[in-house]
Amino acid sequence: MNKKNKKLNILSISGLPLWVMGEKKGMPSICEGVKAFIRHGHNVHFITCSPPINPFYGHNAKVKFKKEYIQEEIKIYHFFIPLLSTLNKIKNKTAPYPQHPRIELFQHIIRLFIDYTTWMLFTIGCFFKARRISKNFKPDLIYAYNEFAALTGYLLAKSYKIPNITRLFGTFLYPVCSSKFFKFRYMISYLGYKIPSKYLIVGDDGTKGDEIAKLLGIDKTRFKFWRNGVDFNIYDPTLDTEEIRKKLAIPQDIKVVLSVCGLYRWKGVNRLIEAIPKIISKEKNVLFVIVGDGPQKPILENMANKLKISNWIRFFGSANRKQIKEFMNLADIFVTLQDISNLSNVFLEAFVCRRCIITLNDNSTKGLIINGHSGILIDLINLQEKLPNIIIDLLKNETKRKQIGLNTEKIVVKKIQTWVQRGDMEVKLIEDMYKGSQNLDHSLK
């Protein structure tokens, strides 16, 4: 076998499982990225911890602890961190809320301690797990998914004298990069950028990861800023929506306003719920469907009860890929009102599905949403005055609503990639790195 066609042994490490909310639930970025290398004939050994380390995504995931198994041709290995469940629970209970400044400071110190403790436990456990399993094969590349794994990836690469890649799924650093003690308070995310790697691949998800790279002086030759792909098969105009409505007990004449996201404070689902009373005062033939799970779920359900809108809202919990497809093709309007960025995986899926999208005018969807043409942009200022009227207008105007959805088609073709296309870019980057090179030690310098 020549060097050009060399089959690589890729050792991937991540604090998150392949599917962050359970089997085929949550963001597809990790699984699709790994599968791209399998598709091109490479071997992938994927190490993660149980339970998942990131409570933003994985604290509710039902992950069965098995040391080793194969899934979709991916060799998966778990190592167990005994304290992790307790640490995650404490962190979720100390989520920052507007309270007395001293209480907030105390909460922040606790969360910082938990983050650094978790990071160290993961780094040590993952390093030794990787060393143990690699006795059976020689790794050619270390692939670290997310900032928690970046340090482990670097240490393993140094020990094996092979290249390492760091893959980040966006960033929250931009809004806080001018704050005091920025590098210490957000050290793990900061080091996700700064820890040496052959390539740093950051998701272009509207969180301005490229601006952070400039601010931190990241070498442009090793920095890749790429948007996620989408499974175009999620759009299916032939889907029997009448049958889906029957299955979900949604009457045929009811319009559906959909929100899909993890239920965390910064996801902004409360903004949609707060607008519902004004909407149903003018338009009662509507159902607001909230798909997702997270620590905010009981709080949002309580809010719905207090606003006396329970008959017009339904919380479906987390959904697998088949269910997401059904919801997307069923929805009349898709709403996303997140704090940090609205260019999420589910936004791209709604866009591909030709849904009429309402989102914040925060520049994260620039180039995709043209206000009034391929979606509706709304300013955060006076949101609760504007949002109900916009939704009421779209619910009553079927022609306008459907045309806005259809207008996304040409933009999809020009600006959005499939997961296969996006994965091929990453595989090509790695394969090109190996072509004609007999000694890769220089890539760590």
N, C-alpha and C positions, 0 to 999 in steps of 0.2 A: 504494500500500500504506500503510495507516494505521500510526500509531506502535504500536498495540496488537499488530499482527501483523508488526512489523518482523522481517525475517530478519537475525539477528546473525552477524557474523564473529567467531568465538571463537578466540583464539590460545591454545592449551593448551600448557604446557611441563612436562616431567617428566624426571627422571633415570632413570626406569624406562620400559621399553616398555609397550605396551598389555597384553601378557601377559608377566609377569616371568620365567617359566621356559621360554619358547619358545611356539610357536603353540598358543593355547588351553590353556596350562599355567600353573599358579600362580594367584594371587588374581585374581578377576574384577572387582575394584572399579574399576580405572581404565577398562577397556574398557566396562563397563556404564554408568559415569558419562558417558563421552564419547558413547556410542550414544544416550543419552537426548536429548541436544541434537540429534543427527541426526534422531531420530524425530520431533521437534517442528519440523523444517524449517529448522534453523539450520545454518550452515557451521562446521565445526571443522577448524582447521589445528593439527596435533599435532606438536610438536618434541620429540625426545628425542636422547640421545647414544648413541654406539656405541663401546665396550661399555657396558652399564648401569652406573651408578655405585655402586649399593648391593650389596655382596657378600652381604648377608644373603639377598637374593632372586635377584639376577641374575648371579652370577659364573659359573654354569654354563650360562647361556642361550646357545643358538646363534642369535645375531641376525645375519642377513645384512645387511651394510652396503650400503644403497642410499640415495642422497641424497634421492630423492623417489619416492613411490608412493601409490596409493590403496587402502585396505583398508576394506571395509564402509562405503563412502562417506566415510571419514575421510581427509583429506589429510595424509599422514605425511611428516615431514622428519627426516633424521638429520644430525647433525654429528659428526665424528670427533675424539676426544681421544686422541692417540698414547700418552700415558703411562698411560692408565687401566688397561689390562690388567696392567701391571707393578705399579702401586699396589695393585690389588685382590689380586693374588697375595701381595704382601708383607703386606697387612693380614690375610689369611686365615691366613698362617703365624705371625702374632704374636697369634693369638687368646688372650685371657687364660685361663690355667689356674692352679690353686693351686700356686705354686712359691715360691721364695725371694722375699721382698718387694721386693728390689732388682730382680730380674728382671721381676717384674710391673710395677714402676714404669717400667722401661725399655721394656717392651712397650707400656704405655699411652701413653708419650710418642711412640713411633713411630706408633701408630694415630691419635693426635691430630693429628700432623703430616700424615699421609696424608689424614685427613678434611678438614682445612682446605685442603690443597693441591687435593684433588679438588673441593671446593666452589668455590674460586676459578676453577679451570679450567672447571668447568661454567658458572659465572655469566658469565664472559667469552665463552666459546664460544656459549652459548645466546643471549646478548644480541645478538651480531653476526649470528648465524644468523637470529634473528627479524627484525632490521632489514632483512636482505637479502630475505627471502621476502615481507615485508609491503609491498614496493614494488609488488606486483601486486594488493593489496587493502588496504582500510582496516580495521584491527581495531576492534571495538567493546568488547571485553572481554579481559583477560588472566586465564587460569585456571592457577594453579600447583599441580601435584600433588606433594606431599610437601615436607618442610622444605628440601631442597636447592634446590628451585626457587623458594622464597618470595622471596628477595632479587631474583632476576632478574625475577620477576613484578612486583615493586614498581618496579624501575628502568624496565622497559618501560612500565608504566602511567604513570609520571611523564613519560616522554619523549613518549608519545602523548596525555597528558592524558585518559585513560580509566580506568574502575574496574579493580581487580584483586581476584581471589578466591584465597584460600589454602585448599587441601584437604589435610588431614592424615589418615593412616590409623592413628589411635591414637597412643600415645606410650609411651616407656619411662622418662619423667622422674619419675614418682611415687616409685619406690623410691629415687631418688638425689637428690631435690630438697633434702634437708637436709644433703647432703655438702658438704665444703669446696670453695670455688671452683666451685660448681655451675654458675654462668652461663658461666664460662670453659671448663670441661671439657666441657660439653654445649652449647656456644654455638650450633651449627647448629640443634639441636632447640629450644633456648630461643628463638632468633630466628624459628623457624617460627611461634611464637605471637605474638611481639612486633612483627614487621615489619608496618607498616600495610597494611590491606586493607579493602575494603568489607565483606566477610564472611569469617570464619574458620570453616570447616566441619571438625569433628573427628569421626572415627569413634567411636561408642560401642561399643567392643570389649572392655570390661572393664578397660582399662588406666588408668581414672580420668582421662581427658582433661579432664573437667569440673572436677575438683579442681585440676588444674594451671592451668586458666584462671582459677579464683578466686584461686589463690596468686599468679599473675602480674598480677592486676588487669585482665584482659581485659574490655573493654566488653561487657556482656550483649546490647546491641542488635545487635552484629555477630557474636556467637558462636552457632553452630548445632552441636548435639551429637546426631548421628543415627546409628542403627544401620544396618549394611549390609542390603541386601536378599538374597533367595535366589531361585534359579530353581526354582520349585515342580515343574517338569517332571522334576527329578532323581529324584523319587519315582515309581516305576513298579512297582506290585505285579504287573503282568502280564508283567514281564520274564522271559525264559526263563533262570532261574538255572542250570538243569541244563546248558544249552548253554554258558553262561559258565564253569561249572566245568570242562567238558570242554576248553574253549579254554585255560583257565589251568592245566590238569592238577591240579585239586583234586578229590579223590574226593568223591562225593555224601554220604557219611556223616560227613565231617569238618566240625566247627564252625570258623567263621572269626572270629578276633578281629582287628579292623582298627585301624590307626593311619595317619592321613594328615597330613603336615606336611613343611615343609622340615627337613632333617636338620642342625640346629644345636644347640649344646649346651643352650641355654635352652629348647628344645622338649621336653626331658625324656623322649625315647624310651628312653634307657638305663634309666629306672625300670621300664618295662614289660619290657624284655629281662631285667633282673635278677630279675624275678618268675617267669620262665618255668620254670626248673628245678623249683621247688616245685609249679607248676601241673601239669606233665606227669608228675610223680611220682604224681599222683592221677587225672589225666585226660589220656590220650594221644591221643584222637581230636580233636585241635585243631591248627589252623594259625594262626600269627601272621603277618599280612600287613602289611608296612611299605611304604607308598607315599610316595615323596618322594625328594628328592636334596639334597645339600649336603656340606660339608666333614667332617661327622661320619660319613658313610656307611662309609668304610673302618674307622673306629674301632669302630662298632657291629657291623660284620660280624666284626671280630676278636674282639670281646666274645662274640658268639654262638659262635664257634669254640672259644674258651677254656671257655665254659660247657657245651660239647658239646650244643648244642640246635639245630644247623643243620638237622636233619630236621624241626623244628617251626616254623621261621621262614623267611620268604621276603621278600627285598628286591626290590621291583618298580621302583624308580627313579621318576622323575617321570611323571605321567600326564596325558593330555588330558581334556577335559570328558566325552567319551563313556566313557572308561575309569573316571573317578571315579564316574560314574553306576552303572556295572556293579558296582564294588567296594562302593559304599554299599548297593545293594539286595541284595547277596550276603551282607554281613556279619551275623553273629549278635550281636556286641558291638562297640561303637566305644569306643576308649580315647584320652583326651587328658589329659596330665599336665604341662602347660607351666608354666614358672616365673612369667612375668609376667601372663598372662591366658589363659583357655581359651575365651573367647567369640570364636573365630576363624570365618572363612568356612566351613571344613570342619565345625566343630562345628554351625553353623546348618544345613548341608546334612544332616548325620547326624540332627539333630533333626527336620527336615522329612521325612526318610526313615523315621521311626518306628523308629530303631535304639535298642537298649538301650545307653545311654551311661554310661560310668564316667569321672568327672573329679574334679579336686581341689576341695575345699571352700574356695575362695578368694574367694567372693562375686562372681566375674566372671560367673557364669551365673545370678545371682539373678533370680527371676521366671520362669525357664524350667525349671531343674532343681529339682524338689521331691523331696527325698531319699526314695528307696524307692518313689516314685510315677511320676515322669517321667524318672528317672535315678538314678544312685548317686553320692553325694558321699563322698569319702574324704579324711581329714586327712593332711597331709604327715608328721605325727609317726607313727612306727611304720608307714609306708607299706608297707615290704617284709614286714611281718608280716600286714597286713590285705589287701593287694591280691590275693595268690594265693588266699586263701580266698574272697574275693568273686567272683573270676572262676570258680573251681571250682564254687561254688554256682550261679551263673547258667548255666554250661555244662550242669550236671546238671538244672536246673529250667527246662525249655522253656516251661512255662506262665507262670511268673513273668517270664522274660526277654522273652517276646513281649508280655505285658500292659504292662510298663514302656514298651516301645516304642509301643504303641498309645495309651497315656495322654498322649503328646505332642500328639495330633491337635487337641484343643480349644485347647491353649495356642498351637499354631502359628497357628490361625485368628485368635486375639485379639492376638497379640504380635509376629508376624513378617510383614514385608512382602515382596512380590515385588520383583525388581529394577526392574520397570516402575514400580511404585508409588513405590519409593525414588528412582528417577531423576526421576520427575515432580515430586517435592517440590523437588528442586534446580533443575529447569528453571523451575518456577513462581516460586521465589525470585528468579531472575535476570530473568525476564520482568516480574515485578511491579516490579522495580527500575527498569525502563525506561518503564513506563507513565506517560504524561502528563509526562515529563521531557524537555525539549529540550536541556538542558545538564547534563551529568553531572560537570562538573569538581568540584562540591561534594563528590562521594562520596570524593574523595581527601583531603579535609581532616580 
